[in-house]
Amino acid sequence: MNIALWIVQGLLAVVFLMAGGIKLIQPKEKLVEKMAWASDFSPGVIKLIGAVEVLGAIGLILPQVTGILPWLTPLAALGVALTMVAAMVVHLRRNEAKEVVINLVLLVLALFVAYGRFI
């Protein structure tokens, strides 16, 4: 179980580090070209979402690797899961079913990590 948890944590961390990093680095105008939902939000909110995703990625790995406050890892996984719930709401409002499926997969993986690290 521990190996499966590490694999999923690593996968989630890479996904959220990349997604959050893009939102932090690129201007809104460039993001809107690839992510239509970004047109609904201010640049500040998009940067906030990116920061939350990057911090979630760090929280999925760092506490568990260092052994310092490892209980933060399942909390980070719950934070990532909540982020995916919010993303699903946005995509459902915009009738973007394809993106909801991706969010649902990431939500399930995050909940797996949260459950596996809490027990």
FENLIN-V964636 format. One record per residue. RES is the residue in one letter. PSI is psi in whole degrees, 0 to 359 (NA if undefined). OMEGA is omega in whole degrees, -180 to 180 (999 if undefined). BURIAL is 1 if it has 16 or more other C-alpha atoms within 10 Angstrom, else 0. Layout:
res=RES psi=PSI omega=OMEGA burial=BURIAL
res=RES psi=PSI omega=OMEGA burial=BURIAL
This chain:
res=M psi=321 omega=-179 burial=0
res=N psi=320 omega=179 burial=0
res=I psi=317 omega=179 burial=0
res=A psi=319 omega=179 burial=0
res=L psi=317 omega=180 burial=1
res=W psi=321 omega=179 burial=1
res=I psi=313 omega=-179 burial=0
res=V psi=319 omega=177 burial=1
res=Q psi=316 omega=179 burial=1
res=G psi=316 omega=179 burial=0
res=L psi=312 omega=179 burial=1
res=L psi=319 omega=-179 burial=1
res=A psi=317 omega=179 burial=1
res=V psi=314 omega=-179 burial=0
res=V psi=312 omega=-176 burial=1
res=F psi=330 omega=175 burial=1
res=L psi=317 omega=179 burial=1
res=M psi=312 omega=-178 burial=1
res=A psi=316 omega=179 burial=1
res=G psi=320 omega=179 burial=1
res=G psi=318 omega=178 burial=1
res=I psi=317 omega=-180 burial=0
res=K psi=329 omega=179 burial=1
res=L psi=326 omega=-172 burial=1
res=I psi=316 omega=-173 burial=0
res=Q psi=147 omega=176 burial=0
res=P psi=158 omega=-177 burial=0
res=K psi=317 omega=-177 burial=1
res=E psi=321 omega=179 burial=0
res=K psi=324 omega=180 burial=0
res=L psi=322 omega=-178 burial=1
res=V psi=329 omega=178 burial=0
res=E psi=324 omega=-177 burial=0
res=K psi=332 omega=-177 burial=0
res=M psi=95 omega=-175 burial=0
res=A psi=329 omega=-178 burial=0
res=W psi=334 omega=-177 burial=1
res=A psi=338 omega=179 burial=1
res=S psi=340 omega=-179 burial=0
res=D psi=353 omega=-173 burial=0
res=F psi=154 omega=177 burial=0
res=S psi=160 omega=178 burial=0
res=P psi=324 omega=179 burial=1
res=G psi=319 omega=179 burial=0
res=V psi=321 omega=178 burial=0
res=I psi=318 omega=177 burial=1
res=K psi=322 omega=178 burial=1
res=L psi=316 omega=177 burial=0
res=I psi=316 omega=178 burial=1
res=G psi=317 omega=179 burial=1
res=A psi=319 omega=178 burial=1
res=V psi=318 omega=-180 burial=1
res=E psi=318 omega=178 burial=1
res=V psi=315 omega=178 burial=1
res=L psi=323 omega=176 burial=1
res=G psi=318 omega=179 burial=1
res=A psi=317 omega=179 burial=1
res=I psi=317 omega=-179 burial=1
res=G psi=335 omega=178 burial=1
res=L psi=335 omega=-174 burial=1
res=I psi=305 omega=-168 burial=1
res=L psi=310 omega=-178 burial=0
res=P psi=321 omega=-178 burial=1
res=Q psi=321 omega=-179 burial=1
res=V psi=315 omega=-176 burial=0
res=T psi=338 omega=-175 burial=0
res=G psi=4 omega=178 burial=0
res=I psi=116 omega=-179 burial=0
res=L psi=55 omega=-177 burial=0
res=P psi=344 omega=177 burial=1
res=W psi=348 omega=176 burial=0
res=L psi=336 omega=-179 burial=1
res=T psi=310 omega=178 burial=1
res=P psi=330 omega=176 burial=1
res=L psi=322 omega=175 burial=1
res=A psi=321 omega=178 burial=1
res=A psi=321 omega=176 burial=1
res=L psi=323 omega=177 burial=1
res=G psi=318 omega=177 burial=1
res=V psi=320 omega=179 burial=1
res=A psi=317 omega=178 burial=1
res=L psi=324 omega=176 burial=0
res=T psi=320 omega=179 burial=1
res=M psi=325 omega=176 burial=1
res=V psi=315 omega=178 burial=1
res=A psi=319 omega=179 burial=0
res=A psi=321 omega=178 burial=1
res=M psi=320 omega=178 burial=1
res=V psi=314 omega=180 burial=0
res=V psi=312 omega=-177 burial=1
res=H psi=324 omega=177 burial=1
res=L psi=320 omega=177 burial=0
res=R psi=329 omega=-178 burial=0
res=R psi=6 omega=-179 burial=0
res=N psi=44 omega=179 burial=0
res=E psi=75 omega=-174 burial=0
res=A psi=325 omega=-178 burial=0
res=K psi=318 omega=-180 burial=0
res=E psi=328 omega=179 burial=0
res=V psi=322 omega=179 burial=1
res=V psi=316 omega=179 burial=0
res=I psi=315 omega=179 burial=0
res=N psi=321 omega=-180 burial=1
res=L psi=318 omega=178 burial=1
res=V psi=314 omega=179 burial=0
res=L psi=325 omega=177 burial=1
res=L psi=313 omega=-180 burial=1
res=V psi=317 omega=179 burial=0
res=L psi=319 omega=179 burial=1
res=A psi=320 omega=178 burial=1
res=L psi=326 omega=175 burial=1
res=F psi=315 omega=179 burial=1
res=V psi=315 omega=-180 burial=1
res=A psi=312 omega=180 burial=1
res=Y psi=313 omega=-178 burial=0
res=G psi=327 omega=-179 burial=0
res=R psi=340 omega=176 burial=1
res=F psi=327 omega=-177 burial=0
res=I psi=NA omega=999 burial=0
